[in-house]
Amino acid sequence: MFRINTTYEPNEKIYKLKKTINDDLPIKLYDCASKLPIIGSDKLRKDVRTLKKTKGKVNEILDLFLYFINGDWNFENENIYKVLSMMSP
């Protein structure tokens, strides 16, 4: 049901659409199924609450790293220039 997607999606709208289809939609369908009189049970409703809570925590952690995932960042160390100047004639 849930699979890890490791492909990079540069288009933010496409990324959000894929996220909705792959992450949000299954949970909403599971929630609807838990409320049906024939399929639904207390255990299933509890499982849905746990799944929603876990997904919320994962999203919080993902938001912390979003800059490093989507951002353009560079690490620059001034000491490398000293090393390169010593190596160059």
Contact map, one row per residue, 1 for C-alpha under 8 A:
11100000000000000000000001000000000000000000000000000000000000000000000000000000000000000
11110000000000000000011000000000000000000000000000000000000000000000000000000000000000000
11111000000000000000000000000000000000000000000000000000000000000000000000000000000000000
01111100000000000000000000000000000000000000000000000000000000000000000000000000000000000
00111110000000000000000000000000000000000000000000000000000000000000000000000000000000000
00011111000000000000000000000000000000000000000000000000000000000000000000000000000000000
00001111100000000000000000000000000000000000000000000000000000000000000000000000000000000
00000111110000000000000000000000000000000000000000000000000000000000000000000000000000000
00000011111101100000000000000000000000000000000000000000000000000000000000000000000000000
00000001111100100000000000000000000000000000000000000000000000000000000000000000000000000
00000000111111100000000000000000000000000000000000000000000000000000000000000000000000000
00000000111111110000000000000000000000000000000000000000000000000000000000000000000000000
00000000001111111000000000000000000000000000000000000000000000000000000000000000000000000
00000000101111111100000000000000000000000000000000000000000000000000000000000000000000000
00000000111111111110000000000000000000000000000000000000000000000000000000000000000000000
00000000000111111111000000000000000000000000000000000000000000000000000000000000000000000
00000000000011111111100000000000000000000000000000000000000000000000000000000000000000000
00000000000001111111110000000000000000000000000000000000000000000000000000000000000000000
00000000000000111111111100000000000000000000000000000000000000000000000000000000000000000
00000000000000011111111110000000000000000000000000000000000000000000000000000000000000000
00000000000000001111111111000000000000000000000000000000000000000000000000000000000000000
01000000000000000111111111000000000000000000000000000000000000000000000000000000000000000
01000000000000000011111111100000000000000000000000000000000000000000000000000000000000000
00000000000000000011111111110000000000000000000000000000000000000000000000000000000000000
00000000000000000001111111111000000000000000000000000000000000000000000000000000000000000
10000000000000000000111111111100000000000000000000000000000000000000000000000000000000000
00000000000000000000001111111110000000000000000100110000000000000000000000000000000000000
00000000000000000000000111111111000000000000000000000000000000000000000000000000000000000
00000000000000000000000011111111100000000000000000000000000000000000000000000000000000000
00000000000000000000000001111111110000000000000100000000000000000000000000000000000000000
00000000000000000000000000111111111000000000100100000000000000000000000000000000000000000
00000000000000000000000000011111111100000000000000000000000000000000000000000000000000000
00000000000000000000000000001111111100110000000000000000000000000000000000000000000000000
00000000000000000000000000000111111100111001100100000000000000000000000000000000000000000
00000000000000000000000000000011111110111000100000000000000000000000000000000000000000000
00000000000000000000000000000001111111110000000000000000000000000000000000000000000000000
00000000000000000000000000000000001111111000000000000000000000000000000000000000000000000
00000000000000000000000000000000000111110000000000000000000000000000000000000000000000000
00000000000000000000000000000000111111111000000000000000000000000000000000000000000000000
00000000000000000000000000000000111111111101100000000000000000000000000000000000000000000
00000000000000000000000000000000011010111111100000000000000000000000000000000000000000000
00000000000000000000000000000000000000011111110000000000000000000000000000000000000000000
00000000000000000000000000000000000000001111111000000000000000000000000000000000000000000
00000000000000000000000000000000010000011111111100000000000000000000000000000000000000000
00000000000000000000000000000010011000011111111110000000000000000000000000000000000000000
00000000000000000000000000000000000000000111111111000000000000000000000000000000000000000
00000000000000000000000000000000000000000011111111100000000000000000000000000000000000000
00000000000000000000000000100110010000000001111111110000000000000000000000000000000000000
00000000000000000000000000000000000000000000111111111000000000000000000000000000000000000
00000000000000000000000000000000000000000000011111111100000000000000000000000000000000000
00000000000000000000000000100000000000000000001111111110000000000000000000000000000000000
00000000000000000000000000100000000000000000000111111111000000000000000000000000000000000
00000000000000000000000000000000000000000000000011111111100000000000000000000000000000000
00000000000000000000000000000000000000000000000001111111110000000000000000000000000000000
00000000000000000000000000000000000000000000000000111111111000000000000000000000000000000
00000000000000000000000000000000000000000000000000011111111100000000000000000000000000000
00000000000000000000000000000000000000000000000000001111111110000000000000000000000000000
00000000000000000000000000000000000000000000000000000111111111000000000000000000000000000
00000000000000000000000000000000000000000000000000000011111111100000000000000000000000000
00000000000000000000000000000000000000000000000000000001111111110000000000000000000000000
00000000000000000000000000000000000000000000000000000000111111111000000000000000000000000
00000000000000000000000000000000000000000000000000000000011111111100000000000000000000000
00000000000000000000000000000000000000000000000000000000001111111110000000000000000000000
00000000000000000000000000000000000000000000000000000000000111111110000000000000000000000
00000000000000000000000000000000000000000000000000000000000011111111100000000000000000000
00000000000000000000000000000000000000000000000000000000000001111111111000000000000000000
00000000000000000000000000000000000000000000000000000000000000111111111000000000000000000
00000000000000000000000000000000000000000000000000000000000000001111111110000000000000000
00000000000000000000000000000000000000000000000000000000000000001111111000000000000000000
00000000000000000000000000000000000000000000000000000000000000000111111100000000000000000
00000000000000000000000000000000000000000000000000000000000000000111111110000000000000000
00000000000000000000000000000000000000000000000000000000000000000001011111000000000000000
00000000000000000000000000000000000000000000000000000000000000000001001111100000000000000
00000000000000000000000000000000000000000000000000000000000000000000000111110000000000000
00000000000000000000000000000000000000000000000000000000000000000000000011111000000000000
00000000000000000000000000000000000000000000000000000000000000000000000001111100000000000
00000000000000000000000000000000000000000000000000000000000000000000000000111111100000000
00000000000000000000000000000000000000000000000000000000000000000000000000011111110000000
00000000000000000000000000000000000000000000000000000000000000000000000000001111111000000
00000000000000000000000000000000000000000000000000000000000000000000000000001111111100000
00000000000000000000000000000000000000000000000000000000000000000000000000001111111110000
00000000000000000000000000000000000000000000000000000000000000000000000000000111111111000
00000000000000000000000000000000000000000000000000000000000000000000000000000011111111100
00000000000000000000000000000000000000000000000000000000000000000000000000000001111111110
00000000000000000000000000000000000000000000000000000000000000000000000000000000111111111
00000000000000000000000000000000000000000000000000000000000000000000000000000000011111111
00000000000000000000000000000000000000000000000000000000000000000000000000000000001111111
00000000000000000000000000000000000000000000000000000000000000000000000000000000000111111
00000000000000000000000000000000000000000000000000000000000000000000000000000000000011111
